[in-house]
Each structure stands twice: as C-alpha cells, then as structure tokens.
Amino acid sequence: MMRRLIPSILVAGVLLACFDDAPIAPPEERSTIEPEPTVEPDFSNVPDPSLLAVKAPVRMASTPSGRLLVADYHQGAILRVDPNTLQPDQAFRVDGKPSAVALMGDRIFVANATSGTVDVFGSDGRWRYSFAPGIVEHPTDLAVDAIRRLVFAVSGGTNTVKAFDIGGEVQFVIRDLWKPTGVALDANRQEILVSDYGEPAHGERASVRIFDYDGNPVATILGNAGMADSRFS
C-alpha cells in the first residue's frame, strides 16, 4: 500500500512545485472609467411660458426619456421638446445666442455664440459655470464623450475643433480644417467626425473629416462633385 502511495505523493509534489514556480497570468485589464448616468433634464423650477415655442432651432441633443433638447438661437433659450408633438414643455434662457447643446451626466453644455464660451447648466436649467472665453470663436457645434468626460467644440472663427475636459482645460486641438461646421463622435473607436464646409477658392470640396483622439487624420469622405456651391453644413 505504501509503495503505491509514494509515487503518487511524489507526482503530486512535483506538480505543486511546478505550479508554484509557474508565472501567474495577470487579470485581464478593464477600464475602470464608467460614464456618469445621464440625468433627465427638468426645468420646472425656472418656468418661462414665453419661451414655449420653437422659433429658430439650430442644434439638438436627446435625453434619456427620448425628449429633445433644442438650442433656439432666436429666443436665446434651450427648449425641452416632446418628439411626438414637436412642442416644447419646458425651457430656460441663455445669456446670449445658443448655437449648440449637448448633455452629459447632470450637465447641459451650451455653445454660446454671443460670448464665445461654453456655458454649463445643471439638469435643472440653472447656470453653473462657463469656460473657453476667447478660445472658442463663433462656436457652431458641440459633442461629448461621457466615458472620457471630454467636450468637443467647433470653433468657426479659428477653423478648429477643440477638445476640453469638463472643467474647461484644453486637451488637444484639430487644426487641419477649412471651415468646420459640425462635429460628432464615435466614442468606441475614439474617432471624431467633422463636417467641413470646404473652400471653393482653394478647390477644396466639402467633406467629412475623421480624426483620432490624438488629433491625427484617419480618413476623409468627400462630398459630391456636383454644383460648385454645394457644401456640408
């Protein structure tokens, strides 16, 4: 009986020794960054019945419930609109002309064409802070990456797209553009898609320009070579 056990014990000991000496594979790395839960905007604490009409919508963003946040340039307001009736049920004023709106967590980012700033409001429609004075000239659009907490702003006055953290610090700038008008993100691929109006005087056709998060060009989708004045806006 002992003769049968000894080989088994030896084999088990060798296996344990080999196991102890073998390198242990590190656990699979996973991102610890989680996007902030998006809060449904509610402006009921700052009612203004005079704003409850859509007059000059320029940009939109969707809310968790499927409503739309609409930047109304003429009224200087952000409207919350029912997508079924296309009628606003709530609104708040902006001190200037809003040219774009984006939603991240409990923050509403508004591009202010009058002050050349990005104004940040709470989900209740109350102003919190502003950033980028003199950095974003003639802002025309915004996009946000909720995972990495980045805000991308089109600066029409400098023909650039600038990436900020949510505190307003510039992270990087995309400069290889003619006349950018709109911006969208593919956060999973970490790519920025910019609608470029083009420049006919230099023979530049309208295009969608794609960049990575380091600001490097990835691809270009050229517009139709049709009418000489056709553009992407």
C-alpha positions as CSV (number, residue, x, y, z in Angstrom):
1,M,0.0,0.0,0.0
2,M,2.8,2.4,0.9
3,R,4.6,1.6,-2.3
4,R,1.6,2.7,-4.3
5,L,1.2,5.9,-2.3
6,I,4.8,7.1,-2.5
7,P,4.8,7.5,-6.4
8,S,1.5,9.3,-6.1
9,I,2.8,11.6,-3.4
10,L,6.0,12.3,-5.4
11,V,4.0,13.1,-8.6
12,A,1.7,15.5,-6.6
13,G,4.7,17.2,-5.1
14,V,6.3,17.7,-8.5
15,L,3.1,19.1,-9.9
16,L,2.7,21.5,-6.9
17,A,6.3,22.6,-7.3
18,C,5.8,23.3,-11.0
19,F,2.6,25.2,-10.3
20,D,4.2,27.3,-7.6
21,D,7.1,28.2,-9.9
22,A,4.9,29.0,-12.9
23,P,4.2,32.7,-13.6
24,I,0.6,33.7,-12.8
25,A,-1.1,35.5,-15.7
26,P,-2.3,38.9,-14.7
27,P,-6.0,39.5,-14.7
28,E,-7.5,41.0,-17.9
29,E,-7.2,44.7,-17.8
30,R,-10.6,46.5,-17.9
31,S,-11.4,50.2,-18.0
32,T,-12.4,51.5,-14.6
33,I,-14.0,54.6,-16.1
34,E,-17.7,54.4,-16.1
35,P,-19.9,57.1,-17.8
36,E,-21.9,59.2,-15.5
37,P,-25.6,58.3,-15.5
38,T,-27.4,60.8,-17.7
39,V,-30.0,62.8,-15.8
40,E,-33.3,63.7,-17.4
41,P,-33.4,67.5,-17.6
42,D,-36.2,69.1,-15.6
43,F,-36.6,72.9,-15.9
44,S,-39.8,73.2,-13.9
45,N,-38.1,75.4,-11.3
46,V,-37.4,78.1,-13.8
47,P,-40.6,78.3,-15.8
48,D,-40.9,80.8,-18.6
49,P,-44.1,80.4,-20.6
50,S,-43.0,83.0,-23.2
51,L,-40.3,80.5,-24.4
52,L,-42.6,77.6,-25.1
53,A,-42.5,77.8,-28.9
54,V,-39.8,76.7,-31.3
55,K,-38.7,79.6,-33.4
56,A,-35.1,79.1,-34.6
57,P,-33.8,75.6,-33.8
58,V,-30.1,75.1,-34.7
59,R,-28.9,72.0,-32.8
60,M,-30.4,69.2,-30.8
61,A,-29.5,66.5,-28.2
62,S,-31.6,63.6,-26.9
63,T,-32.4,63.0,-23.3
64,P,-32.8,59.6,-21.5
65,S,-36.6,59.7,-21.9
66,G,-36.4,60.4,-25.7
67,R,-37.2,64.1,-25.4
68,L,-35.1,66.6,-27.3
69,L,-33.0,69.5,-26.0
70,V,-33.2,72.2,-28.7
71,A,-30.9,75.2,-28.9
72,D,-33.2,78.0,-30.1
73,Y,-30.9,80.7,-31.5
74,H,-33.5,83.4,-31.9
75,Q,-35.0,83.1,-28.4
76,G,-31.7,82.6,-26.7
77,A,-33.0,79.6,-24.9
78,I,-32.8,75.8,-24.5
79,L,-36.1,74.1,-25.0
80,R,-37.2,70.6,-23.9
81,V,-39.3,69.3,-26.7
82,D,-41.7,66.3,-26.9
83,P,-40.7,64.3,-30.0
84,N,-44.2,63.2,-30.6
85,T,-45.9,66.6,-30.7
86,L,-42.7,68.6,-31.5
87,Q,-43.9,71.1,-28.9
88,P,-41.7,72.3,-26.0
89,D,-42.9,71.8,-22.5
90,Q,-40.1,73.4,-20.6
91,A,-37.3,75.9,-21.3
92,F,-34.6,78.1,-19.8
93,R,-32.9,81.2,-21.0
94,V,-29.3,81.6,-22.1
95,D,-27.4,84.9,-21.7
96,G,-26.6,85.0,-25.4
97,K,-27.4,83.1,-28.6
98,P,-27.1,79.3,-28.1
99,S,-25.7,77.6,-31.2
100,A,-25.4,74.0,-29.9
101,V,-26.3,71.9,-27.0
102,A,-25.0,68.6,-25.5
103,L,-25.9,66.5,-22.5
104,M,-23.5,64.6,-20.2
105,G,-24.5,63.3,-16.7
106,D,-26.2,66.1,-14.9
107,R,-24.7,68.8,-17.0
108,I,-26.0,70.6,-20.1
109,F,-23.3,72.1,-22.3
110,V,-24.3,75.1,-24.4
111,A,-22.2,76.8,-27.1
112,N,-22.8,80.5,-26.7
113,A,-22.2,82.3,-30.0
114,T,-22.6,85.7,-28.3
115,S,-19.9,85.3,-25.6
116,G,-17.8,82.7,-27.4
117,T,-17.9,80.4,-24.4
118,V,-19.2,77.0,-23.5
119,D,-21.8,77.6,-20.8
120,V,-22.6,74.7,-18.4
121,F,-26.0,74.3,-16.8
122,G,-27.3,71.8,-14.3
123,S,-30.1,69.4,-15.3
124,D,-32.5,71.9,-13.6
125,G,-31.6,74.6,-16.1
126,R,-29.6,76.7,-13.7
127,W,-26.2,78.1,-14.8
128,R,-23.2,76.6,-13.1
129,Y,-20.1,77.9,-14.8
130,S,-18.6,78.8,-18.2
131,F,-15.3,78.1,-19.9
132,A,-13.2,78.8,-23.0
133,P,-13.7,82.6,-23.3
134,G,-11.6,83.7,-26.2
135,I,-10.7,80.1,-27.0
136,V,-13.8,79.1,-29.0
137,E,-14.6,81.8,-31.5
138,H,-18.0,81.6,-33.2
139,P,-18.9,78.1,-31.8
140,T,-21.2,76.2,-34.1
141,D,-21.5,72.7,-32.6
142,L,-20.7,70.5,-29.6
143,A,-20.2,66.8,-28.9
144,V,-19.4,65.0,-25.7
145,D,-17.7,61.7,-24.7
146,A,-19.4,60.7,-21.4
147,I,-16.9,57.9,-20.8
148,R,-13.8,60.0,-21.0
149,R,-15.6,63.2,-19.9
150,L,-14.5,65.2,-22.9
151,V,-16.3,68.1,-24.6
152,F,-15.6,68.8,-28.3
153,A,-16.4,72.3,-29.6
154,V,-16.3,73.6,-33.2
155,S,-14.5,77.0,-33.3
156,G,-15.7,78.5,-36.5
157,G,-13.7,81.7,-36.0
158,T,-10.4,79.7,-36.0
159,N,-11.5,76.8,-38.2
160,T,-10.6,74.3,-35.5
161,V,-12.2,71.7,-33.2
162,K,-11.0,71.9,-29.6
163,A,-11.3,69.1,-27.0
164,F,-11.8,70.1,-23.4
165,D,-12.2,68.3,-20.1
166,I,-15.4,69.1,-18.3
167,G,-13.5,71.8,-16.3
168,G,-12.6,73.6,-19.4
169,E,-9.0,72.7,-19.8
170,V,-7.9,72.2,-23.5
171,Q,-6.8,68.7,-24.1
172,F,-5.9,68.9,-27.8
173,V,-6.8,70.9,-31.0
174,I,-7.6,69.7,-34.5
175,R,-6.4,72.3,-37.0
176,D,-6.3,70.6,-40.4
177,L,-9.7,72.0,-41.4
178,W,-11.1,74.6,-43.9
179,K,-14.5,75.6,-42.5
180,P,-15.8,73.2,-39.9
181,T,-19.4,73.4,-39.1
182,G,-20.5,70.3,-37.2
183,V,-18.9,67.5,-35.0
184,A,-19.9,64.0,-33.9
185,L,-18.1,61.2,-32.1
186,D,-17.6,57.5,-32.3
187,A,-16.6,57.1,-28.7
188,N,-15.9,53.3,-29.0
189,R,-13.4,53.9,-31.8
190,Q,-12.2,57.1,-30.3
191,E,-12.8,59.0,-33.5
192,I,-14.1,62.5,-34.2
193,L,-16.1,63.2,-37.4
194,V,-16.1,66.8,-38.5
195,S,-18.4,68.3,-41.2
196,D,-16.2,70.6,-43.2
197,Y,-17.9,73.2,-45.4
198,G,-14.9,73.3,-47.8
199,E,-13.3,76.2,-49.6
200,P,-14.1,76.7,-53.3
201,A,-11.5,79.4,-53.8
202,H,-8.8,76.8,-53.0
203,G,-10.5,74.0,-54.8
204,E,-11.4,72.2,-51.5
205,R,-14.6,70.2,-51.7
206,A,-17.0,69.7,-48.8
207,S,-16.1,66.7,-46.8
208,V,-16.5,64.7,-43.6
209,R,-13.1,64.6,-41.9
210,I,-12.3,61.8,-39.4
211,F,-9.6,62.1,-36.8
212,D,-8.5,60.0,-33.8
213,Y,-8.3,61.3,-30.2
214,D,-4.8,62.4,-30.7
215,G,-5.9,64.8,-33.5
216,N,-4.4,62.7,-36.3
217,P,-6.3,62.4,-39.6
218,V,-7.8,58.9,-40.2
219,A,-10.0,59.3,-43.3
220,T,-11.9,61.8,-45.5
221,I,-15.3,61.3,-47.1
222,L,-15.5,63.8,-50.0
223,G,-18.8,65.5,-50.9
224,N,-20.4,65.1,-54.2
225,A,-18.6,66.9,-57.0
226,G,-21.9,68.4,-58.2
227,M,-22.9,72.1,-58.0
228,A,-20.0,74.4,-57.4
229,D,-21.7,75.9,-54.3
230,S,-22.8,72.6,-52.7
231,R,-21.5,72.4,-49.1
232,F,-21.9,70.4,-45.9
233,S,-23.2,72.5,-43.0
